[in-house]
């Protein structure tokens, strides 16, 4: 397999509060399909534990480690394109965290959905929705270390395909488009075919400006 294309987009006009690694893998090989099934199996375990009220911090961490191991194997063998981009953390997303600090519990503060869209309009702190949302999926297992949160969403070869220009993570979202409080938004032109997977990893660092 040819060496994967890796692109780093600085997007200096955007004030960054997080970094996002977007990875596309070729899923035509049988080994890739097996890894995809294993990754989706971890996602299913997370969903089951969550619905049963058994998704403890340690369980989530263990699931994330399993998820990352399978994903690393997939990337090592079948990665074809990768992009690293910065985001805008929105005003509504920051507001949720400010509210939680003073015990206003309107929102949980939990980022639970990643959405894809087709608008290439530059991110702005006032954004509350994607320009044109086309698909969303619940987060895969995620974790944190000290002041860094690692948010992950895996879109399988059968989930969706097309050209996507924008991405966002949402707090307290549902499966319906444009629901939840937008935590962040970032733009990058990414084309995913029906024989490719897409993983979006968001690394969010909470630190002094």
N, C-alpha and C positions, 0 to 999 in steps of 0.2 A: 504494500500500500504506500502511496506517495506521502511525503511529509505534510502534516496538516498545516493549513493556513492559520496563523495566529496574528490577530490585529489588536493593537492597543490604541484606544481612542481617548485622548486627553480631555477633549471638550472643556477647554480652559474657561469658557464663559459660564460654566455651571459651577456653583458653589457646592462642593461635594461633602456629604456626610457618610458616604458608603461607597464600596467598590463592588462591582458585579462581574462575575465570570460566566459568560454564556458559551456553552460547549455543545457542538453538534457532532453526533457520531453516526457512522454508516451501519445500518442494522441488517444488511443483506446476508451477512455471514451467520450460520447457525449458532456459533458461539456467542455472537452479539445478541441474538434473540434469546438465548438462555439467560444471559446476564440481565437483559431487559425484564424477563419474567421474574428473576430473583429480586430485582429492584422494586418492581411493582408488588411483589410479595411482602417486602418490608413496609411499603406504603399501606398495604392492606392490614398488616399487623398493627400499625400505628392507629388506623381508623377503628379497628376492633377494640383496642385497649382504651381509646378515647371514649367511645360510645359506652364502654363498660365502666367508665370512671376509674380505670386502673393505669392511666398514663402518667406515672410518676416521673419526677425529674430524672431519676436514674434509668427508668425504662426508656425515656426519650433519648437519653445520652447513648444507651446501648444500641438502640435502633439506628441512631445517626451513624455510629461507628460501623455497623453492619452495612448500612446504605452507602457510606463513603467507600468502603472496601470494594463493593461490587462496582460502584461508579468509577473508582480509580482503575479497576481492571478493564472496564469498558473504554475509558479514555486512553489507556495505555495501548490498547490494540486497535481501536476503531475510530479514534478522533480524526475528524476531517477539517473542522474549522473551529476557531475559538476567538472570542472577543472579550476584552476587558474594558469596562466603561464606568464612568462616575454617574452619580445621581443627584437629583434635587430632593431633599427631605421637605415635605410640604408643611404649610402652616397648620392644616388640620391634623396632620400626623403628630407634629410637635405639641399641639394643644391637648391631644389625648394623654400624652405623658405628663404634661403639666397638671392636668386634672387629677390623674392618679396620685401624684405626689401630695395632693391636699385632700385625698380620700373622696373625690368625686368619682363615682363608679358607673357613670353612664356607659362607658366602654371598658372592655376588659384590658385593653392594651396589647392583646395577643395578635400578632400578625399571622393570619391563617390562610390567605389566598394570594396567588400570583396570577396576574392577568396579562394577556397579550393584545396588542391593537395595531392599527394600520395608519395612524396619524403620525407624521414626522414633525409636527409642531414642537419647537424646543420646549423642554421642561421649564416650569415656573413654580415658584413657591406657593402661588395661589391655586394651583391645580387641585381639583377634588375628584376628577375622574379621568380616565384615558380619553383621548380625542375620539377614537372609534374603537371601542372594545370588541374583540371578536371571539375570544376564548379565555377561560380561566380554569384553574385547577387548585385544589387544596394543597397546602404545603406538604412536602415530604418531611421525614424526621429532621429536626433541627436541634441546635444546642448552643451553648455559650461557654466562654472561658474568660473569667475576670470581667472586663468591660467590653467584650466583643461578642456580638451575636452572629451566628452562622445560620442563615435562612436558605432553604433549598426547595426547589420544585423541579420534578422530572416529568417531562412531556414525552410519552412513548411514541413510537412510530405510528400507532393507530389513533392517538389522541386528536391530533389536528395537523394540518400542513398548510403552507402558503408563505407569503412574505410578510414579516412583521417588522414594524418600525418603532414600536413603543412597548414598554414593559412597566409594571407597577406591582407593588406589594400592598395588601390591604389589611387593616385591622377590623376584626369582627365582620368579615364579609360572609356572604352565602354563595351558593352556586350560581346565582343570577348575576347578570352583567350589571356593573355600576353600583354594586352594593358594598357597604363597609366604608371605613374612613381610610382614604389613601395615605399610606405612610411615606412612600417615595415614588418617583417616576424617573425613567431614563429612556433615552432613545438610541437605537442602533438598528440599522437595516440588516435583517437576518432572514434568509430563505431556508425553510425546512421542507423537505419532501416527505412523501409517505413511506419512504424507506430509511428515514433518519430519526434519531431521537434528539431531544433538546433539553439540556439541563441549565437552569438559571440559579446560580448561587449568589446570594447577597451577603457581604461581610460588612456588618454595621459596627463601627467603633464609637463608643460614647466617651468623648474626651473634651478637654478645653479647646476652644477655637484657636 
